[in-house]
C-alpha cells in the first residue's frame, strides 16, 4: 500500500513566520508532527511519502503513486485542505482525514472518504483493521483519551528537515485549566497525560542522528500542567541528554503561574528552555473572570513576565480583545501593558469561538454566533457579535496593531526585553545560514527598510550593553519585519 501523507498550506499568518524565514532560507516553521506520528503508526509494509505543500508542491505523479491519501489540518488551513481534497478526488484517490479541523467540523467535508477523528492512537487501529478486511467505515471517533506512553516516535525520516526552521515534539497532552474560549480541554482533556523520559530521549536522539542541531518546540498545551512529572521526569532527563551536545534550544507553551515557582523556572532554563508562550489575554480582571482565566486573575502580570524573563526565558504572549466585559479603554490598556512588559512577540487577536468550546455554545444560545472561526489569530475577524459593536472593536484592534508593530514601539520593546533577559544557557550554533541572515537583515532592515534608524540603534546598543544577546537582537528584528507585514493588512 502506498500512503501519501498530505499537509495543507498555511496562509500568511502571525505564526507562519513566512517573511522572517526568507532571511534564513527556510520554507516553513516546522514539519507536521501529527502526520509524522501517524506515519509511524501505519503498517511497516506500507510505503510512506510526505508532501507538505508549505515546502514543496504536490505533483500529479504523487497522486498517481498513491493508493490512499491521509490528510491532517488545523482550522486555519481549511481553504488549502479543501483544494487538496478536491484534487485527490479528481485523481480518484481515497482520502482519509483527521486532526483538529476535521474533528471539530466532521460534517463539513462530504468529499472525504473516511474520517479518523480524535486521537489517532485510539481510532486509527480500528480503521486499519477494517481497511485490511475490505469494509472500512466512514467515521471513526471516540470520547476517550489515549495513553501517550504508547505513542511511537515520529517518522522523521520521511521529512526533509533542511526545509524547516525548528522541530516539534510532544511530552504531554491536556491542560488543567478550562478557559471558555479554548478547545484544548474538549480535544485533549483537563488531566495532562505525559510520555516517559525514555520516549522523549528517543525522539531527541532520532533528530540528533539525522543531523538536527536547531530549535525544538515542545507543542504541549501547557508544559507545566503536571509540574510533578515535569520536575521529576522530563527536566532531569533533558539536562542529562544535552551534556556534551551543542544546540537544541527548547521552547514551549506554559501558563503564567510558572512565575510563582523560582525553582522550576531555574530547572527549565538549565534544561535548555529559552522561550515560553503564555496566554496573557488581557490586563482586565473582569474579562479574565468572564472567560474563566482564573490563573491570570489578581496578579501583577508585568512583574510575572519580567520574573520569567530574568530566569532566562523569553516570554511570547497571546492577547485578546472583544470580551463582553471590554470597554473602549481596553485598547490603550493592551498597548500600555505590552510595551511595559517587554513582550516582543505579542500576538493580539479578536475573540473567536472555536468548535468544542463553551464560548461557542454560549454564543449560539445567545444568538450571537456569526459562523465558523477562521483559526487565524490576527486576521481581524471574529465569528461572534461583540457587545461593543463590530466597528468599534475593529477600529480599536487596528489601533493596537498599528502601535505595537510600528518600528519605534517594536524596537523599544526589544530593548526593554533585552535589559531584563538573562543570557540563556543554550544557544544555536553559528552556522553559514545564521551569518548570512545577519547580512541580509543588515541590508533589508538597515539599508532599505523604513526601520533602519531603529535597527542600527538597537544593534549598537546591544553590542555595547548586552553583546552576548546580539544574536537575539538580530532574530527579533527579523521577526518584527514579518509581524509588521502580517499586521499591516489589519490597519
Secondary structure, DSSP 4 states (H G I P E B T S, - for coil): -EEEEEEPPP-S-TTT-HHHHGGGT-SBSS--HHHHHHHHHS-TTSEEEEEETTTSPPPHHHHHH-SEEEEE--GGGHHHHHHHHHHHHHTT-EEEEESHHHHH-GGG-TT-SEEE-S-HHHHHHHHHHHHHTT---SEE--SS---GGGPPPP-GGGS-GGGBSEEEE-SEE--S---TT--HHHHH-SS-EE--HHHHHHHHHHHHHTT--SEEEE--S-GGGGHHHIIIIIHHHHHHHTTT-----EEEEE-GGGGG-HHHHHHHHHHTEEEEEEEEE-S-HHHHHHTT-GGGTTS-HHHHHHHHHHTT-EEEEEEEE--TT--TTHHHHHHHHHHHHT-SSEEEEE----TT-HHHHHHHHTT-B-S-----TTSS--SB--TT-HHHHHHHHHHHHHHHTSHHHHHHHHHHHHHHPPPPS------HHHHHHHHHHHHHTTTSSTTHHHHHHHHHHHHHH-GGGHHHHHHHHHHHHHHHHHHGGG-
